[in-house]
Amino acid sequence: MPEFDLNLAVAAIFALIVLFYLLKFLFGPGQVFFRFVGTGLMGAAILFLFNLVGGFFNLTLGINVLTSLLVGYMGLPGLIMLIILQKMLG
C-alpha cells in the first residue's frame, strides 16, 4: 500500500487552488464580452421592434452598434433619449 505523503498532498491542494484562480482569471473577460454582446443584441431587438411600430407614426431610429448598446444598457430611458435627440437635431 502506498504511504501518505503530506508534502505531495499540500502541493496538490495548492496546485488545484492556483488552477482554479487561473481559470477564473482567463474566463472572466470572456464573461464580460458575452454580456456586452448580449446587451447589444437586446438593444438591437428593441430598436427593431420600435422601428416596426414607430414606422406607422413616422418615427424610426437607426440600428447601429452605438444605439444598440445604449438602448440595451439603458432600456426605455435610452430609447426615449435617442428619440428626443433625433427630434432636436432634426
Secondary structure, DSSP 8 states (H G I E B T S, - for coil): -----HHHHHHHHHHHHHHHHHHHHHHHHHHHHHHHHHHHHHHHHHHHHHHHHHGGGT------HHHHHHHHHH-HHHHHHHHHHHHHH-
